[in-house]
Amino acid sequence: MTSPADAHGHGHSHGVSVRAGARHTGRLWAVVAILAVFLVVEAVGALVTNSLSLLSDAGHMLTDLVGIGMALAAIHVANRRVQRSHRTFGLYRLEILAALANAVLLFAVGLYVVWEAIDRLQHPESVRSGEMLVIAIAGAIANVVCFLLLREGANESLNVRGAYLEVLADLLTSVGVIIAALVIAFTNWEWVDPIIGAGIGLFIFPRTWKLGAQAIRVLVEAAPPHLDVDAVRVDLAAVEGVVNVHDLHVWTLTSEMDMASAHLVVADESDLHAVLDRAREVLRVNYHIDHSTLQVEPASHTGCDDVDW
């Protein structure tokens, strides 16, 4: 049983009009433009120089470009605030789906690069190290610019964080290509190129796993990793007038949007409206949960505790 919100001054503005990712769309678009230019440069350069490590870096940059493009599309759609009767939470989850798709794409690219590197080690090919070095340095500079553009938003949005990690990895892989070019130029060790290429492919896997795991955790509606559900239960139970808390659920809808629902059992003589206000304040202040759905039940009420999931 919930109290009438309008009649008792309960506010239900959840502050979600501007999502985390939407605040950084301008910088994401700038990164897309930079990556698109240097993707072409590195892809053409890989063909000219016959460098697998440069091709790996270009492939990695392609996944960045596609991933950030999906993130921008998801952020745009999710923030249209068009709510259909069959989409009661809107389209906020599209941002998480984009992050998961990006992780899958990264994993596929990593497998391809490793496979190609194994073939190159068995059948060595010559590499034009001079041109390779120039292109790799240019790519590294581009990645530094992208890294600086995304650093601020990396702590606010899962998709921006994914793009940030990808650009950071690209920067490291560009350094690897530079090292490979220098080694080949001074020693003529052609096998260094596929080794660096394979290293780039393997480097993709750990962060791909992390990004995918984060997205899956949101999709299965697990509690946010930074939040102690037992502590939430204790704090709600400590609200004046509450005698029991059951059917508590805490989950993440999308980046920077945690949600909660619970049944609060109160003494029959309690002021239900005051209990509701205090409980919502606990969730907002202690756990930064602005969107909560709380059902307040008098202790004499029966039947609502029958749910066992």
N, C-alpha and C positions, 0 to 999 in steps of 0.2 A: 504494500500500500504506500503510495507516494503522495506527497502534499501538493496542492495546486500551486504551481510556480508563480504565476502572475499575481495571484491574490495575496501572496505573502512575500513578495519582493525577491524571490530567488532568481538570480541571474544565470543564464545558460549560454552566455557567449564564451566560446572555448578558445578564442584567439588563434584560429587555424586559417584565417583568410590568406595569410602569407606563409607558405610552407618554406622549409629550410632551403630546398633546392631552388625554388623560384627566386630567392634573393640573389642567386649567383648565376642566373642565366646569361647575363651579359658577358661575364668572364668565360663561361663555358663556350659561348659562341666564338669568342676570340681564340680560345684554345682550338676549337674545331677548324677555324681558318688557318691557323699556323700549322696544325698537323696535316691538313689536306695538302698544303703546299709541299711540305717536306716528305710526305708519303710519296708523292710523285717523284721528287728529287731522289729519294733513296731507292725507290723501285727501279727507276731508270739507271741509277748509279750501280745497282746490284747487277743489272744485265751487262752494263759496260765493263765493270771490273771483274765480273764472274765471282763475286764474293758471297758466300753463304751467310756469313755473319752479318753482312750489310742487308742481305735479303731477309734474314731473321728479324733484324731491327725494323725493316720496312713492314714486315708482316705484323710485328708487335704494334707498330704505329697504326696499322690498319684496324686492329682490334680496338685500340684506343679511340680511333675516330668513329667506328661503328658504335662502340659502347657509349660514348658521350652523346652521339646522335640519338640513340635510344633513350638515354637519360633525359635529354632535352624534350623529346617527344612525350615521354611519360610525365615530366613535370608540367608541360603545357596542358596536357589533357587533364591531369589530376587537379589542376588549379582553375579549371573552367567553372567550378562550383555549380555544375549542372547535375541535379540529383533526380534520377528517375525512380519510379515507384519500386522497381526491382533492383535498384542499386542504392540501398539505404545508406551506404558509406561512401557514395560517389565512386571516384576512380583513383583514389589515393594509392591503392595497392599496385597500380601500374608501375610506379617508380621501383618497387621491390622486384617485380617481374623483370623489368629491364636490367636490374643489377644481376639477377640470376642468369638471364640470357647472356649477359656479358661474360660472366664467369665460365659458362659452357663454351663460348666462342674462344676465350683465352686458352682453355684446356685443349681444344682441338688444334689451335695453332701451335701450341707447345709440342704436341705429339708429332705434328708434321715436321717441325724443325729438327727434332731429335732423330726422326727416321731419315731425313735427308742428310743429316750430318754423318750418320753411320755409313750411308752409301758413299759419301765423299771421302771418308777415311779409307774405304776399300778401293775407291777409284779416284785418286788425287787429281785435282785440276789446278792450273795456274791462276794466279790472282794479280790484278794490277793494283799494287799497294798504294801508289802515289795518289791516284784519283780516289781510291777508297778512303784514305786518310782525310782528304779535304772534305768529302761528303759526310764522313762520320763527325768531324768537328762541327760542321754546320748543323747537323742534327742534334748534337749535344747542346749547342747554343739555343736552338729552338726549344728543346726540352727544359732548359733552365727558365726560359721566359714562361712557359706553360706552368711549370712547377710553382713559380712565384704568383701567378694569377690564381691558382687553385688552393694555395696554402690556407687562406683564411676560411674558406668554406668547408675544408676537409673534416672539421670537427662538428659540423652541423647537419650534413646530409650524407646518407649512405651512398648515393650516386656520385656526389661530388668527391666523397672520400675514395670511391672506386676509381674515378678519373685521376685523382691526385696520386694514388698508389701506382696507377699505370704509367703516368708521366714520370714519376720517380724511378720506376723500373726501367723505363725507356732511357732515362738519363744514364743510369748505370750500364745499360746495355750499349749505349753509344760510347761510353768510356771503354767498354770491352772491345768494341770494334776498332777504336783508335789504337788500343794496345796491340790488337792483332795486326793492324796495318803497319805499325812501327816494327814489330817483330819480323814480319815478312820482309819489310824493306831492308832491314839490317842483317838478317840471317838467311833469308830465302827459305824459311821453314813453312812450306805451303800448308802443312797439316794443322797449323795453328788456326786457320780460318774455320774449318769445320768444328774444331774443338770449342772455339768461342761461340760458334753458332749453336752447338749442342748445349753449352752452358746457358745461353740465353733462353733456349727452350725449357731447360730444367728450372731456370729461375722463375718462369711463369707459374709453375705448379703450386708452390706454397701459398702465394697471395691469392691465386685463383680459388684454392680450397677455402681460404679464410673468407673471401668475399661471398662465395657460394653458400658457405655455412651460415653467415650472417643473414643472407636473404632467406634461406630455408627456415631459419629460426623464426623469422617474422611470419613467414607463410604458414607455419604450423601453429602459430599463435602461442608460442612459448613465452613465459615471462621475460621481460628485458633482463639481460645478464647483470646489469648494474643494480638491479632492484631485488630486495629481500622480501618475498611474499609473506613470510611469517612475521616480519617486522610490520608490514602493512596491516596484517590481521590484528596484531597486538595494539597498534596505534589506534585503529578504528574501535577496537573493543574498549579502549581507555577513554573514549569520548563520553562525556557526562550523559547519563541516561541510557547508554547502550549496555545490554546485559549479555549479548551473544552476537557473533558474526559468522555467517555461513554463506555458502555458494559464492565465494570470493574468486574473481578471475581478473588477472592483469595481463595485458598483451600490448603489442606494438602494431599500430595500423600502418604507419609508414615512418620515414625518418622524422625524428623530433616530434612524434605524436603517440605517446603512450596513453593507454586507456584502462579503465577499471570498472568493474561492476560487482555489487555485493548486496546481500540481504543483511540489514541491521535489525536485530531484535531489541526492542526497548521496553522499559517498564510501562505499564498501562497508563500511569499518570504523567508520563513524560510529555514535554512539548515536542511533538514530532517535527515541527518546522525548525526549531532550534537545533535539534539533533542532526537533521539533514544538512543545515548550514555549517555546523561545526565539523561534520565528517568530510564534507566537500573541501573545507578549508585545510584539513589535515592532509588530504591527498594532494592538494595544490601546493601547499607550502613545503611539506616534508618530502614529497616525491615528484613534484613538477608534473602531476597528472591533472590537466585542466578539463579533460572530458571524462566524467564519471557518471555512471548510472547506478543509483542507490535506491533500494527498496526498503522502506522503513516499516517494520511490522510490530504491532503491540505484542507483548509476551503472551497474551491470552489467545492470540491468533494461531491456528494450526494448519498444517498442510504444506507450507512453503519450504519446509526442511526435508521434504521427501526426495528432492533431486539429489542423485548420488554421483554426479560427474562434474 
